[in-house]
Amino acid sequence: MWHYKSIKDDSEVIDKLIEMSEIKPNRGFDYYYHRIRKQGFIWNRKRVLRIYRLLGLTLRRKSRKRLPARIKTPLEQPAQPREVWSMDFMSDSLTTGRRFRVLNIIDDYNRQALCTTSEFSMPSIRVVAHLKQAIEIYGKPLEIRVDNGPEFLSRLFVQFCESESIHIKYIQPGKPSQNGYVERFNKTYREDVLDAYLFRNLEEARAQSEAFREDYNENHPHESLGRKSPNELLDDFLKGASPFEKHFVNLCTV
């Protein structure tokens, strides 16, 4: 017996429907069909509907929330303190096996460690509380560089930064090198603290972190800073700063 075999190529229709479903995953066939017609394609309704059903697009798909576009910016040393801070998280565990997180905040100008605090959980409300404490001690930055973690995307964190006129610089997803200053600090912190000691409780981790932070700011010789410590570079800046620059730093440290 002889049977007719269709020679139609539906690949273009398939590609177009998949493209439409990715752009507008919550819309139905009528929306897709009329959008396709407006783009100049003359495929008839029955053909498009047949392929729509074959692709299983009649089943509603859960759409994934997408991040706004992140613009890549070069990682450059700021011209003076309190311009840009960087924030990031680390994690480790106690001898009991319980996990804890560490919030690190540094000043990108002189790599000064402003915060190395440990908590069993670090929701956005605690992130904001530790950021407030750092601002009270060191002054307010103009910008903060962070990744796209839920704590930094939360409404509470964003609203706090807006209220303080602090611009949030989000790095591109999957690009930790764009936050290279704090990533380099994390490496040193892990080698000298997290990998060097066993902690029985959170208080021991906090005490060792604070001792590391003080020694790091005072004595750590940064190769990229001419083998100067963060505090030495800050002292040099204040000695050679113009009255306007000193005024800016003083305003930030109020």
Backbone hydrogen bonds, N-H to C=O, Kabsch-Sander energy under -0.5 kcal/mol:
donor,donor_aa,acceptor,acceptor_aa,energy
6,S,4,Y,-0.5
10,D,8,K,-0.7
14,I,10,D,-2.6
15,D,11,S,-2.6
16,K,12,E,-2.0
17,L,13,V,-2.5
18,I,14,I,-2.5
19,E,15,D,-2.2
20,M,16,K,-2.4
21,S,17,L,-2.4
22,E,18,I,-1.6
23,I,19,E,-1.8
24,K,20,M,-2.9
27,R,24,K,-1.4
32,Y,28,G,-2.0
33,Y,29,F,-3.2
34,H,30,D,-2.2
35,R,31,Y,-2.0
36,I,32,Y,-2.5
37,R,33,Y,-2.3
38,K,34,H,-2.0
39,Q,35,R,-1.0
39,Q,36,I,-0.5
40,G,37,R,-1.6
41,F,36,I,-1.5
48,V,44,N,-2.0
49,L,45,R,-2.7
50,R,46,K,-2.3
51,I,47,R,-1.9
52,Y,48,V,-2.3
53,R,49,L,-2.2
54,L,50,R,-2.0
55,L,51,I,-2.1
56,G,53,R,-1.3
57,L,52,Y,-1.9
59,L,56,G,-1.2
61,R,25,P,-0.6
76,E,74,P,-1.1
83,E,80,Q,-0.8
85,W,143,E,-2.1
86,S,106,I,-2.4
87,M,145,R,-2.2
88,D,104,N,-1.9
90,M,102,V,-2.0
92,D,100,F,-2.2
94,L,98,R,-2.6
95,T,199,F,-2.5
97,G,94,L,-1.7
100,F,92,D,-2.7
101,R,119,E,-3.3
102,V,90,M,-2.6
103,L,117,T,-2.5
104,N,88,D,-2.7
104,N,102,V,-0.6
105,I,115,C,-2.0
106,I,86,S,-2.3
107,D,112,Q,-1.9
108,D,84,V,-2.4
108,D,106,I,-0.6
111,R,107,D,-1.8
112,Q,107,D,-0.6
114,L,105,I,-3.0
114,L,112,Q,-0.7
115,C,105,I,-1.5
117,T,103,L,-1.4
119,E,101,R,-2.4
126,R,123,P,-0.9
127,V,123,P,-2.0
128,V,124,S,-2.7
129,A,125,I,-1.6
130,H,126,R,-2.5
131,L,127,V,-2.2
132,K,128,V,-2.6
133,Q,129,A,-1.9
134,A,130,H,-2.0
135,I,131,L,-2.3
136,E,132,K,-2.3
137,I,133,Q,-1.4
138,Y,134,A,-3.1
139,G,135,I,-2.0
140,K,252,C,-1.1
142,L,82,R,-1.0
142,L,83,E,-0.6
143,E,83,E,-1.9
144,I,167,H,-2.3
145,R,85,W,-3.4
146,V,144,I,-0.5
146,V,169,K,-2.1
152,F,149,G,-0.8
153,L,149,G,-1.3
154,S,150,P,-0.9
158,V,154,S,-2.2
159,Q,155,R,-2.9
160,F,156,L,-2.0
161,C,157,F,-2.2
162,E,158,V,-2.3
163,S,159,Q,-2.4
164,E,160,F,-1.5
165,S,162,E,-1.1
166,I,161,C,-3.2
167,H,142,L,-2.6
167,H,165,S,-0.6
169,K,144,I,-3.3
169,K,167,H,-0.6
170,Y,168,I,-0.8
171,I,146,V,-2.1
175,K,172,Q,-1.6
178,Q,175,K,-1.8
179,N,176,P,-2.0
180,G,177,S,-1.2
183,E,179,N,-1.7
184,R,180,G,-2.4
185,F,181,Y,-1.8
186,N,182,V,-2.5
187,K,183,E,-1.6
188,T,184,R,-1.7
189,Y,185,F,-2.7
190,R,186,N,-2.7
191,E,187,K,-2.2
192,D,188,T,-2.4
193,V,189,Y,-2.1
194,L,189,Y,-1.1
195,D,190,R,-3.5
197,Y,193,V,-1.5
205,A,201,N,-1.3
206,R,202,L,-2.4
207,A,203,E,-2.4
208,Q,204,E,-2.3
209,S,205,A,-2.1
210,E,206,R,-2.3
211,A,207,A,-2.0
212,F,208,Q,-2.2
213,R,209,S,-2.5
214,E,210,E,-2.2
215,D,211,A,-2.0
216,Y,212,F,-2.9
217,N,213,R,-2.4
218,E,214,E,-1.6
219,N,215,D,-3.0
220,H,215,D,-0.7
220,H,216,Y,-1.4
222,H,220,H,-0.9
222,H,228,K,-2.0
225,L,222,H,-0.6
226,G,223,E,-1.3
227,R,222,H,-3.0
228,K,222,H,-0.7
231,N,217,N,-2.5
233,L,229,S,-2.3
234,L,230,P,-1.9
235,D,231,N,-2.2
236,D,232,E,-2.3
237,F,233,L,-2.1
238,L,234,L,-2.1
239,K,235,D,-1.9
240,G,236,D,-1.9
241,A,237,F,-0.9
246,K,242,S,-2.8
247,H,243,P,-2.2
248,F,244,F,-2.2
249,V,245,E,-2.4
250,N,246,K,-2.6
251,L,247,H,-2.3
252,C,248,F,-2.0
253,T,249,V,-1.5
254,V,251,L,-0.9
